[in-house]
Amino acid sequence: MDDTRGWGLLTDGQRQAILDHTLLARIGRIDDVVRAVRFLLDEAPFMTGSVLRIDGGYPLGGEAIAPMPEGVV
């Protein structure tokens, strides 16, 4: 993680807050991007005009949600 741009400028608490907010609970690796590019090249030659987000679910993360009250389905 030390190679991630700007990661070393954050406090431990800030780093943990980012990881907690990311659904996959980790930062991305070079391999994550390589696999996405290989997918586009090998498996999706007809794919056009799309945005492929490689973010570990960061936009979907957020505050933990309290469990539903007992009896609520």
Backbone torsions as a table, in degrees:
resi	resn	phi	psi	omega
1	MET	NA	-23.0	-178.0
2	ASP	-62.4	-22.1	179.7
3	ASP	-81.5	-9.3	-179.4
4	THR	-71.9	128.7	-176.1
5	ARG	-56.9	123.2	176.8
6	GLY	85.1	-12.5	-176.4
7	TRP	-59.9	-39.6	-178.8
8	GLY	-69.5	-14.3	179.0
9	LEU	-84.4	-12.3	-176.8
10	LEU	-89.4	153.1	173.1
11	THR	-77.3	165.2	177.1
12	ASP	-57.9	-39.2	179.5
13	GLY	-65.1	-40.1	178.4
14	GLN	-66.5	-41.2	177.7
15	ARG	-60.9	-46.4	-178.8
16	GLN	-65.0	-36.2	178.1
17	ALA	-62.6	-39.1	177.7
18	ILE	-65.4	-46.2	179.5
19	LEU	-63.0	-40.1	179.1
20	ASP	-66.0	-30.7	-178.7
21	HIS	-80.9	-19.8	-177.6
22	THR	-89.8	126.8	-175.4
23	LEU	-57.6	-35.8	179.6
24	LEU	-83.4	-2.8	174.2
25	ALA	57.8	35.1	175.0
26	ARG	-157.8	165.0	174.6
27	ILE	-89.9	162.4	-178.7
28	GLY	-72.6	155.7	177.3
29	ARG	-117.8	161.7	177.6
30	ILE	-55.7	-39.5	-179.7
31	ASP	-59.4	-32.3	178.3
32	ASP	-62.4	-41.5	179.6
33	VAL	-72.2	-42.4	179.3
34	VAL	-58.9	-43.9	-179.7
35	ARG	-64.7	-37.1	178.1
36	ALA	-66.6	-42.4	178.6
37	VAL	-65.1	-42.9	178.0
38	ARG	-61.3	-39.2	176.4
39	PHE	-58.4	-47.2	-179.6
40	LEU	-61.5	-41.5	-178.4
41	LEU	-72.2	-42.3	-172.5
42	ASP	-92.3	-34.6	-169.2
43	GLU	-115.0	-12.7	-173.6
44	ALA	-133.5	51.0	-177.0
45	PRO	-66.3	-18.9	-178.5
46	PHE	-95.0	-2.6	-178.9
47	MET	-75.6	125.4	179.1
48	THR	-139.6	156.1	172.6
49	GLY	61.5	31.4	-178.4
50	SER	-118.3	156.5	174.5
51	VAL	-110.0	123.0	179.2
52	LEU	-103.6	109.8	-178.4
53	ARG	-88.0	128.4	177.0
54	ILE	-119.6	79.5	-170.8
55	ASP	-133.4	7.9	177.2
56	GLY	65.7	13.7	-179.4
57	GLY	84.8	19.9	-178.1
58	TYR	-56.4	-46.0	-178.9
59	PRO	-64.3	-22.8	-179.0
60	LEU	-89.5	-11.7	179.9
61	GLY	-69.9	-178.4	179.1
62	GLY	161.7	-163.2	-179.7
63	GLU	-69.2	145.3	176.6
64	ALA	-62.1	141.6	-178.4
65	ILE	-98.9	131.7	179.0
66	ALA	-65.1	148.5	178.9
67	PRO	-60.8	153.0	178.4
68	MET	-66.4	145.4	177.6
69	PRO	-60.8	150.1	179.5
70	GLU	-57.1	134.1	-179.9
71	GLY	95.1	-11.7	178.3
72	VAL	-91.9	128.8	-178.4
73	VAL	-88.2	NA	NA
